[in-house]
Amino acid sequence: MGNNPRLALIKMIQGGLLFAFGVLMIMVSNQVLNDSISQELIALIGLIIAGAGVLWTAVGYLSMSVLRLYNMINKKD
């Protein structure tokens, strides 16, 4: 993926949206649902989704960074 910065940027944006969705699930479960095991399970699922979003974003960001470093090193002036 280091050869395609557009794909890395798309992956980074997707990860950010996935993170936002996970955080939204946590907030909604806290505000809307009564204290119960279902509230905790929905919050746990939201936490897992948010964590996956952070990892997805990190992969996209690192791919863009590695591509930039690679291009700087191999730049022929």
C-alpha positions in Angstrom: 0.0 0.0 0.0 3.0 2.2 0.2 3.0 2.8 -3.5 -0.5 4.2 -3.5 -1.0 7.3 -1.2 -4.6 7.7 -2.2 -5.4 4.2 -0.9 -3.6 5.0 2.3 -5.6 8.3 2.7 -8.8 6.4 2.1 -7.9 3.8 4.7 -7.1 6.6 7.2 -10.4 8.3 6.6 -12.3 5.0 7.0 -10.5 4.3 10.3 -11.5 7.7 11.6 -15.1 7.1 10.6 -15.0 3.7 12.2 -13.6 5.3 15.4 -16.3 7.9 15.4 -19.0 5.3 15.0 -17.6 3.3 17.9 -17.5 6.3 20.2 -21.1 7.2 19.1 -22.2 3.7 20.1 -20.7 4.2 23.5 -22.3 7.6 24.0 -25.7 6.4 22.9 -25.6 3.3 25.1 -24.7 5.6 28.1 -27.5 8.1 27.4 -30.4 6.1 26.0 -30.3 2.7 27.7 -31.0 2.0 31.3 -28.3 0.4 33.5 -28.2 -3.2 32.4 -26.0 -5.9 30.9 -27.2 -5.0 27.4 -26.0 -1.4 27.9 -22.6 -2.8 28.9 -22.4 -5.2 26.0 -23.3 -2.5 23.5 -20.7 -0.2 25.1 -18.1 -3.1 24.8 -18.9 -3.6 21.1 -18.5 0.2 20.6 -15.2 0.1 22.4 -14.0 -2.8 20.1 -15.2 -0.9 17.0 -13.4 2.3 18.2 -10.2 0.3 18.8 -10.4 -1.2 15.4 -10.9 2.3 13.9 -7.8 3.5 15.7 -5.7 0.6 14.3 -7.1 1.1 10.8 -6.3 4.8 10.9 -2.8 4.0 12.2 -2.1 1.6 9.3 -3.2 4.3 6.8 -1.1 7.0 8.5 2.0 4.8 8.8 1.6 3.8 5.1 1.6 7.4 4.1 4.6 8.2 6.4 6.6 5.3 5.1 5.8 6.3 1.5 7.0 9.8 2.2 10.3 8.6 3.8 10.8 6.1 0.9 10.4 8.9 -1.7 12.7 11.2 0.2 15.4 8.6 0.4 15.2 7.5 -3.2 14.7 11.0 -4.6 17.3 11.6 -7.3 18.3 15.2 -7.7 
